[in-house]
Amino acid sequence: MEAPEKKLYLECGKICNTHGIKGDCKAECWCDTPKAMAKLKHMYLSDGGAMKEYALRSVVPFGQMVLLHLEGIETPEAAMPLKGKVLYARRDEIPVPEGAMLLADMIGLPVTDAVTGRLYGHLADIDFAPASPIYTVKTPDGKEVLLPAVPAFVREVSREQGVLITPIPGFFDDAEEV
């Protein structure tokens, strides 16, 4: 199995607005939790193709958002040009517990029947619905199949074996086997 491409930087949020008079930014948090984002020491913003590093001084949950304070951004006027920019973290600075996997590393993994070994396709995307995550599986013929990521269907996810599933009839009946 070929490993998915490893990116040096991973998206972890987006600055939506400024907040207050000290240069704080209101941002969407794309990490698992604001606590996960708060463990980072730096944030990176794309600046004409290069990544500009900012020390992360604070992350505070704010409803469905977070308030960030980036070192060197001390006024609303300094924060305003950051509005709409995507926040990045360096892969090697993201703490990943033993046995866990970043979502970005799951994209591209083969999706295989845990019982028969049939290859259904590759994991193309992961969406988060209220009940459970939803995996988008891209089949060899280009179709996309939505698969709830619940224990009844997803047996195991690993770098070595990919996504092992036990689908019910109807999920992949029209998909061709590779």
N, C-alpha and C positions, 0 to 999 in steps of 0.2 A: 504494500500500500504506500502511495506517495503522500508525504505529509503536506498539509496546506502551507501556502506561502506565509512566512513569518514576517509581520510588519514590525518595524522598529518602534513606531508610535501607534497607540490605539486611541480612538476617540473615547472621551469620557464625559462629555457634556457640551453645552452651548450657552454662551453668555447672551441673555435676553435683554438686560437693561442694567442701568446703574441703580445704586441704592444708598441713600443717605449722603452725608457730606464728606466722608472720609475715603471715597474712592472704591467702596465695596461694589461688587457686581452681583446681580441676581442671575442665576444660571439654572438650566435644566441639568439634572444629575443623571448620567447614563450608566453610572456604576451600579452595582447591586444595591448599595445603600449609601447615604451620605457619610456614614462611618468609614466605608471602604475608600471613599474619595479623601476623607480627612487623614487617612494613613499615608497619603502621598506627600512627598516633600516638595515636589515641583509640578508645575503645569507648563504646557508648551502651547504656543499659538503660532500658526503659520503666518510668516511675514515675508511675502514675496517669494514663496517657494522654500525658504529656510525656516527652521523652527527657532523661535525665540523663547528662551527659558525664563520663567518667573518662579521665585520661591513662593510656596503656598503658605501664607501666614495663618489663615483660618478658614474653616468650612462650618457653617451653621445651617441646620435644616430650617427651611422657611416655607411651610405648607408643602406643596408638591415640588418645590424648588430648593435651592441652597443659596446662601449668601457667601461669597468668596472674597477674601482679601488677598490680592497678589502684591508681592513686594514691589515697590516702585510706583504703584498706582495709588496716589494719596488724595486725589480730588475727583469730583464727578467729571470734570473736564478731561482728566487723564483717562478715566474709565470709558467715556462715551465712544471713542473710536473702536473699542473692543466689542461693542454691541453687535450681535449676530455672528461672532467668531466662534468656531468650534475649539473646544479645549481638548488637549491631548496629554497623554501620559506616556513616558518611556516604558516599554515592555519590561525592561530589566529592573524598573523601580516599583513594579506592581507586586505586592505580596500575594503569593498564591499558596494556599495551604497544601500540604502533602496529599496527593491523591485527587486534588481538584484540577479543573481545567478552565481556562478562559473561554468565554463564548466565541471569541474571534478564532480560537484554535479549533473549534468544532465545525465551523463552516468549511465545507469541502470534504468532510469525512464521508466514506461510503456508508450507505444505509442498507443493511443486510438482514435477511430473515434469520433469526436466532436458531430456528429448528432445521430449515432446509438449506441454508447458506445462499439462497437466491439473492442476488444483488438487485435492489429496486432502484437505485440511483445514488445521488449524493445530497448531503444536507446543504441547502442553498440559503436558508435564512431561519432566524428564530424570532418569533413575535411573542409578546407577553400579553395574554388575555387574563381576565380576572380569575378564571378557574384554574388554568394551567398554561404553561408555555405551549406554543404551537410551532412545530417544526415544519418547514417547507422543504419537501423532498423533490428535487428535479430529476425526472426519469430520463433514461437514455433517448427517448423520443421527444424530449423537450417539454413534456407536460409537468405541471406542478401539482403535487399532492400534499394536502394539509394533514398533519398527523399530530394529535394531542400528545404532548410529552408527559404521559402519566405511566405509572408502573404497569398497568394492564397492557400497554403497547410497547413501551421502551424498556427493554431488559437491562441494557448496559451501554455506557458510552465510554470509550477509551481511545487513546491515540493509536494503539496497536490494532484493535479490531474495528474501530469506527463505531457506528450506531447499530446495535443489535436490537431488532424489533420482533414482535409477534403480532402482526396486523390481523384484523378480522376481515372476512370476505367483503369485498367492495372497495377497500382502500386502493389496491393496486391491480384489480382484475384486468384493466385495460392496458396496463403498462407492460412493455416488452421486457423480457429478461435479457441482461447483457451477456 
